[in-house]
Amino acid sequence: MSSGYHPNTALGRFVHEFEETAIAVILGLMTLITFINVVLRYGFNTGLIWGLEAVTFLFAWLVLFGMSYAVKITSHLGVDAVINLFSSRTKRFIALFAALICIVYAGLLLKGAWDYWAPFAGLDATSGRWFPTGFENSRDQAWYETVDMPMPDWLRFIEPIMNEGESYAKLPRFLPYAMLPIGMALLLFRFIQAGVRIFTGVSHGLIVSHEAEDDVAAVSHMNAGD
């Protein structure tokens, strides 16, 4: 998978590789599980009982990874008809203001994602209504399990840590739910990165993609070739 994006820092390169590898693996797993289920269902009248739940979680992971990935490659759609009426300096100020709003919004999402996930991992949620002011005790929900996904034996080592030594019959929920804070942290990182690029003059906009214009130009080019 190639996006044409070339990070300049070690952290940027790590996150870049992590995102693209994760997206490729998730797409591969979704395809493989769905294909196996179809073959089992129509060929052998059986199926993976946990397949649908696994694909549902994988699709949710793909969406959460995709949000930050789309910010990185500037593929989110935006309307800039009014912004283009202003001078370059004003457009840069508007882009910086938009980046700031997005950073604050992503920070709020990260707090909410952590507060939702933390009890499932036996951790404390943050205090404060809007912004974290510390941590507060939350009810331990680490014993919650998924509906159908089996617990792999190689993960049994977490049972003394997370479930007071009790065995998990199914995969604990905190594992698939972990993508919530991870996805929001990646989104926050990408918005900060985009804001820095605008501030330093490397980029002139935030996440605007002229998809419609590109499609029209492509069709015009094809017609001209005819």
TORLUMBA-622458 format. One line per field, with one value per residue (C-alpha): residue number from 1; y, z, x. Coordinates in nm, 3 decimals. Layout:
REM residues N
num NUM / ...
y Y / ...
z Z / ...
x X / ...
REM end
This chain:
REM residues 226
num 1 / 2 / 3 / 4 / 5 / 6 / 7 / 8 / 9 / 10 / 11 / 12 / 13 / 14 / 15 / 16 / 17 / 18 / 19 / 20 / 21 / 22 / 23 / 24 / 25 / 26 / 27 / 28 / 29 / 30 / 31 / 32 / 33 / 34 / 35 / 36 / 37 / 38 / 39 / 40 / 41 / 42 / 43 / 44 / 45 / 46 / 47 / 48 / 49 / 50 / 51 / 52 / 53 / 54 / 55 / 56 / 57 / 58 / 59 / 60 / 61 / 62 / 63 / 64 / 65 / 66 / 67 / 68 / 69 / 70 / 71 / 72 / 73 / 74 / 75 / 76 / 77 / 78 / 79 / 80 / 81 / 82 / 83 / 84 / 85 / 86 / 87 / 88 / 89 / 90 / 91 / 92 / 93 / 94 / 95 / 96 / 97 / 98 / 99 / 100 / 101 / 102 / 103 / 104 / 105 / 106 / 107 / 108 / 109 / 110 / 111 / 112 / 113 / 114 / 115 / 116 / 117 / 118 / 119 / 120 / 121 / 122 / 123 / 124 / 125 / 126 / 127 / 128 / 129 / 130 / 131 / 132 / 133 / 134 / 135 / 136 / 137 / 138 / 139 / 140 / 141 / 142 / 143 / 144 / 145 / 146 / 147 / 148 / 149 / 150 / 151 / 152 / 153 / 154 / 155 / 156 / 157 / 158 / 159 / 160 / 161 / 162 / 163 / 164 / 165 / 166 / 167 / 168 / 169 / 170 / 171 / 172 / 173 / 174 / 175 / 176 / 177 / 178 / 179 / 180 / 181 / 182 / 183 / 184 / 185 / 186 / 187 / 188 / 189 / 190 / 191 / 192 / 193 / 194 / 195 / 196 / 197 / 198 / 199 / 200 / 201 / 202 / 203 / 204 / 205 / 206 / 207 / 208 / 209 / 210 / 211 / 212 / 213 / 214 / 215 / 216 / 217 / 218 / 219 / 220 / 221 / 222 / 223 / 224 / 225 / 226
y 0.000 / 0.331 / 0.671 / 0.898 / 1.023 / 1.039 / 1.110 / 1.291 / 1.190 / 0.854 / 0.877 / 0.970 / 0.677 / 0.436 / 0.550 / 0.548 / 0.188 / 0.084 / 0.227 / 0.086 / -0.257 / -0.274 / -0.171 / -0.430 / -0.705 / -0.615 / -0.620 / -0.955 / -1.108 / -0.982 / -1.131 / -1.461 / -1.512 / -1.419 / -1.648 / -1.942 / -1.887 / -1.881 / -2.205 / -2.375 / -2.257 / -2.347 / -2.639 / -2.812 / -2.663 / -2.531 / -2.219 / -2.026 / -1.926 / -1.643 / -1.528 / -1.256 / -1.102 / -1.110 / -0.941 / -0.680 / -0.593 / -0.589 / -0.356 / -0.121 / -0.130 / -0.051 / 0.253 / 0.384 / 0.333 / 0.487 / 0.815 / 0.901 / 0.750 / 0.970 / 1.277 / 1.177 / 1.140 / 1.435 / 1.225 / 1.362 / 1.576 / 1.945 / 2.254 / 2.540 / 2.752 / 3.037 / 2.999 / 3.039 / 3.391 / 3.510 / 3.588 / 3.326 / 3.470 / 3.461 / 3.108 / 2.999 / 3.153 / 2.978 / 2.647 / 2.687 / 2.769 / 2.465 / 2.249 / 2.378 / 2.291 / 1.944 / 1.892 / 1.990 / 1.767 / 1.472 / 1.531 / 1.512 / 1.192 / 1.044 / 1.122 / 0.967 / 0.661 / 0.607 / 0.653 / 0.397 / 0.141 / 0.175 / -0.012 / -0.309 / -0.318 / -0.283 / 0.070 / 0.405 / 0.650 / 1.015 / 1.275 / 1.603 / 1.667 / 1.788 / 1.763 / 1.516 / 1.650 / 1.323 / 0.969 / 0.832 / 0.480 / 0.305 / -0.029 / -0.315 / -0.475 / -0.678 / -0.997 / -0.894 / -1.122 / -1.112 / -1.311 / -1.577 / -1.519 / -1.797 / -1.727 / -1.832 / -2.043 / -1.823 / -1.536 / -1.732 / -1.555 / -1.246 / -1.429 / -1.390 / -1.024 / -0.921 / -1.177 / -1.269 / -1.609 / -1.705 / -1.856 / -1.665 / -1.871 / -1.613 / -1.337 / -1.050 / -0.735 / -0.506 / -0.653 / -0.562 / -0.246 / -0.130 / 0.010 / 0.295 / 0.483 / 0.371 / 0.506 / 0.836 / 0.876 / 0.825 / 1.078 / 1.334 / 1.269 / 1.322 / 1.646 / 1.780 / 1.674 / 1.844 / 2.162 / 2.172 / 2.125 / 2.419 / 2.636 / 2.566 / 2.626 / 2.268 / 2.235 / 2.500 / 2.321 / 2.072 / 1.778 / 1.903 / 1.658 / 1.775 / 1.434 / 1.560 / 1.789 / 1.509 / 1.273 / 1.530 / 1.594 / 1.221 / 1.171 / 1.471 / 1.328 / 0.991 / 1.153 / 1.356 / 1.035 / 0.889
z 0.000 / -0.105 / -0.024 / -0.162 / 0.192 / 0.314 / 0.690 / 0.796 / 1.161 / 1.327 / 1.507 / 1.185 / 1.001 / 1.280 / 1.287 / 0.906 / 0.886 / 1.177 / 1.013 / 0.667 / 0.797 / 1.030 / 0.756 / 0.517 / 0.781 / 0.880 / 0.518 / 0.466 / 0.779 / 0.694 / 0.346 / 0.471 / 0.749 / 0.520 / 0.243 / 0.481 / 0.625 / 0.279 / 0.180 / 0.507 / 0.487 / 0.126 / 0.093 / 0.429 / 0.590 / 0.885 / 0.965 / 1.208 / 1.482 / 1.582 / 1.225 / 1.207 / 1.540 / 1.443 / 1.107 / 1.281 / 1.519 / 1.236 / 1.033 / 1.333 / 1.364 / 0.993 / 1.028 / 1.328 / 1.153 / 0.839 / 1.010 / 1.094 / 0.772 / 0.566 / 0.753 / 0.672 / 0.298 / 0.284 / 0.146 / 0.368 / 0.169 / 0.242 / 0.098 / 0.026 / -0.216 / 0.038 / 0.172 / -0.177 / -0.192 / 0.066 / 0.036 / 0.100 / 0.443 / 0.548 / 0.413 / 0.618 / 0.933 / 0.867 / 0.812 / 1.140 / 1.324 / 1.170 / 1.273 / 1.630 / 1.642 / 1.509 / 1.768 / 2.052 / 1.911 / 1.877 / 2.235 / 2.356 / 2.157 / 2.310 / 2.661 / 2.589 / 2.427 / 2.724 / 2.977 / 2.793 / 2.748 / 3.080 / 3.298 / 3.059 / 3.110 / 3.488 / 3.472 / 3.604 / 3.392 / 3.383 / 3.597 / 3.460 / 3.239 / 2.926 / 2.982 / 3.205 / 3.554 / 3.693 / 3.740 / 3.939 / 4.040 / 3.800 / 3.827 / 3.715 / 3.410 / 3.296 / 3.329 / 3.047 / 2.746 / 2.380 / 2.267 / 2.040 / 1.990 / 2.161 / 2.403 / 2.248 / 2.475 / 2.412 / 2.582 / 2.902 / 3.073 / 3.118 / 3.332 / 3.665 / 3.580 / 3.447 / 3.583 / 3.929 / 3.806 / 3.665 / 3.317 / 3.027 / 2.830 / 2.550 / 2.443 / 2.698 / 2.560 / 2.656 / 2.373 / 2.073 / 2.249 / 2.284 / 1.932 / 2.062 / 2.250 / 1.996 / 1.705 / 1.879 / 1.976 / 1.612 / 1.503 / 1.753 / 1.636 / 1.272 / 1.341 / 1.540 / 1.257 / 1.001 / 1.211 / 1.236 / 0.859 / 0.800 / 1.057 / 0.900 / 0.549 / 0.429 / 0.367 / 0.269 / 0.384 / 0.636 / 0.485 / 0.172 / -0.117 / -0.452 / -0.541 / -0.766 / -0.961 / -1.001 / -1.131 / -1.380 / -1.503 / -1.539 / -1.740 / -1.959 / -2.027 / -2.117 / -2.352 / -2.515 / -2.578 / -2.757
x 0.000 / 0.151 / 0.005 / 0.276 / 0.330 / 0.690 / 0.735 / 1.049 / 1.081 / 1.141 / 0.806 / 0.631 / 0.790 / 0.693 / 0.329 / 0.319 / 0.439 / 0.217 / -0.096 / -0.034 / 0.065 / -0.235 / -0.479 / -0.337 / -0.351 / -0.709 / -0.827 / -0.656 / -0.809 / -1.158 / -1.132 / -0.992 / -1.249 / -1.540 / -1.414 / -1.369 / -1.717 / -1.875 / -1.698 / -1.795 / -2.156 / -2.232 / -1.994 / -2.021 / -2.335 / -2.136 / -1.933 / -1.719 / -1.960 / -1.728 / -1.663 / -1.928 / -1.828 / -1.460 / -1.526 / -1.744 / -1.462 / -1.209 / -1.431 / -1.456 / -1.076 / -1.046 / -1.272 / -1.077 / -0.743 / -0.889 / -0.978 / -0.619 / -0.486 / -0.719 / -0.595 / -0.240 / -0.295 / -0.542 / -0.827 / -1.105 / -1.345 / -1.379 / -1.545 / -1.307 / -1.515 / -1.542 / -1.187 / -1.042 / -1.188 / -0.934 / -0.566 / -0.300 / -0.223 / -0.590 / -0.631 / -0.330 / -0.482 / -0.815 / -0.634 / -0.445 / -0.768 / -0.936 / -0.640 / -0.667 / -1.038 / -0.964 / -0.689 / -0.922 / -1.196 / -0.959 / -0.843 / -1.203 / -1.253 / -0.939 / -1.059 / -1.399 / -1.243 / -1.010 / -1.289 / -1.504 / -1.223 / -1.040 / -1.297 / -1.286 / -0.907 / -0.935 / -0.791 / -0.910 / -1.105 / -1.007 / -1.180 / -1.309 / -1.608 / -1.428 / -1.055 / -0.865 / -0.795 / -0.662 / -0.789 / -1.078 / -1.174 / -1.406 / -1.581 / -1.356 / -1.512 / -1.211 / -1.415 / -1.650 / -1.616 / -1.709 / -2.012 / -1.861 / -1.487 / -1.287 / -1.005 / -0.670 / -0.453 / -0.149 / -0.334 / -0.408 / -0.121 / -0.342 / -0.597 / -0.408 / -0.348 / -0.688 / -0.937 / -0.806 / -0.694 / -1.034 / -1.040 / -1.189 / -1.438 / -1.435 / -1.199 / -1.210 / -1.366 / -1.081 / -0.870 / -1.090 / -1.207 / -0.845 / -0.868 / -1.085 / -0.808 / -0.547 / -0.751 / -0.824 / -0.457 / -0.358 / -0.619 / -0.488 / -0.131 / -0.226 / -0.412 / -0.116 / 0.114 / -0.110 / -0.121 / 0.259 / 0.289 / 0.056 / 0.237 / 0.577 / 0.448 / 0.496 / 0.123 / -0.131 / -0.446 / -0.567 / -0.752 / -0.923 / -0.943 / -1.078 / -1.213 / -1.492 / -1.261 / -1.007 / -1.275 / -1.404 / -1.051 / -0.989 / -1.310 / -1.229 / -0.886 / -1.037 / -1.288 / -1.012 / -0.825 / -1.124
REM end
